[in-house]
Amino acid sequence: MRRLSKWVSIGLFATAAAVGPLALPSAASAAVSTPAAAVATPSPGTGFGYGTDSASMTVTGSNPYKEPVIGSNYGGYMGMAGNWARWGGCKTGNFLAWAPTNANQANANYVNFHVGVGVGVYWYMGGPGVDPHWNGTTTEAANWGARQAAQTLASIQGRYIPYPVIWADIERPQIAPAPDNGWNKVYTSLCSGKVRQSSIPTSVDRAEFNGYAAYITTHSTYKVGVYSSPQDWTSIFGTGTDSKIPNTYEWTYEPETSHLSPSPAGWCNHTAASCAQFFGGQTSASKYALMWQWSGGGGVRNGYGDFDQIDIARMK
């Protein structure tokens, strides 16, 4: 993820039980249960594992599969369940980052060898500024969040997604049709790319996230987390009450590096001066800090793709 303007379209995540365009399905059609939600026990002596996300990478071995380049056991794969611009029928920004082979390999390790966390998913969120029904209210923003949550669950219906957290991907990718994904500016329509209002209250942004989280947790057994960074989070939600998420799971992508050796130890990469930075009032000491995209992500290229560190022990 992150700065996806440099990406090309990759494998499709075919949706099951997809709802109509920008519609809110019934509770019955959206309900999803988490199969085998308990996460496998981590390797002795460590609570961390390594995995990948989004674009496909070459995973070697089979007994169990190994992390690309690094060589440890392949601990998990996080793929894109859906994208607001794709769901809305936009001609730009409509990529879908899903690697079926990596997903199958991660689940095989989880099921057959009790390694890692298996497959998890994230939804690439559109903010209130790309809501087709924008009216500036927190009520409508919450409803827009709920509609995206419903589509998230519809997109994974019938699939084996053992990782118990669904990630809300909240970022400013700098790509068309909305460089900020509609979190800081209001656009004339979903796909127009034309700004009609240059700011959005943090309370409205937060209402959308709250609506998304509430729908996921009341219509499924999944928990909710956020993929973001300190910079993006502050730009969108500020530093006040609307920015605080003390009891929400987090996956950060700061800082990133192009170096893959040595891999992170604990929450630090190479030196204690380069450690995972979380957001919304949390630090790596929080039990809700779960993942760090420490290399790749489109921001800092490494020649392979996105590498993630996963705190497996915290999800036991």
Steps between C-alpha positions, in 0.01 A plus 500: 500500500590868527562729205329261268545728199810295425310174491361305210176308522557149633295187565128531561318411817174372354220611727240265639155619604585848372242762575368755255701812417553708816209326670454382857396132503279337755661372817434142397681530167797680654555284807835321505646264757871472566618143431765377741548848641752392761853579380760226498764490771817688398842340481668445837681803635330763289160650448580631151463357153564636152256525212412696186206701373332608176711431188617146431844387610688176442457284809726195506489158664183320599566316820433766628524793256774757561496880507645652178866608525505484881452126516309460826164324503234681295283646774207659321354685202283815506303567180262768379137397539386801300555859397249786518589626149463154347172442681375838378592430137772765467730481197808587706624374834301180456779249569451187710807367680442132562749213448312166503813284509644683801164477674487125448858459624435701817188299578682173430766592755235601752283190460759229437797616710348742756729772363401866502156653461382394154313750284363838605336777299483878477247733340641802314272768641354807335450789741189717543608722212428231240167396651237531222253619768731750671309761702760592760337318791650242729190285451557470127872443550425212737259355245767524227737312727237234564436456127869438441508256791207311351682471169812381682308212656322422175834483320640234733182295537582130469877548511735361763635807682632375834671824613243651737562870421363681195714801417359839401764641264499876568759690299561777245644317197549799266322331210192586294211542533549624859864544609392509865239224457239754605622545858609865479298636207147465364460411131213589268428131448647162586732476199522861373831599654366856525513667840198694624605543864859519622457370855305245705447521879687233691172407669354403162803289409484327837127435464570308180760280664269441796221399262731257321624344823153470653361323193786248483478410868120471508467300177795263537736348755795701366679770694591833336844652452651792309782504246652848494801706612556779753522756217185398317302444817580846636427666166154342493392486865715771658645460848190548714229266623403387149849363445514273805452126448641343818307172464529447125744260333769666289723418203755770421728562205744741663790497473572297186835390363632359174736271693382147568794383708508482788126469553336675799560379851211582727349823367832643380675473166881483506541756779289630785483829308280336235198352673132455413300817557132458580229768513178615662665518841652151488858373510653160430453420868122486454338159476312638199818560296499192276684557174778703337548526124872557537604484133324552169154645488567712192674768704846347537578244231699186576468316170257238630186639664342556839653337807314493830586418857209345690469480876337159519511464877276805555215333310502181713 
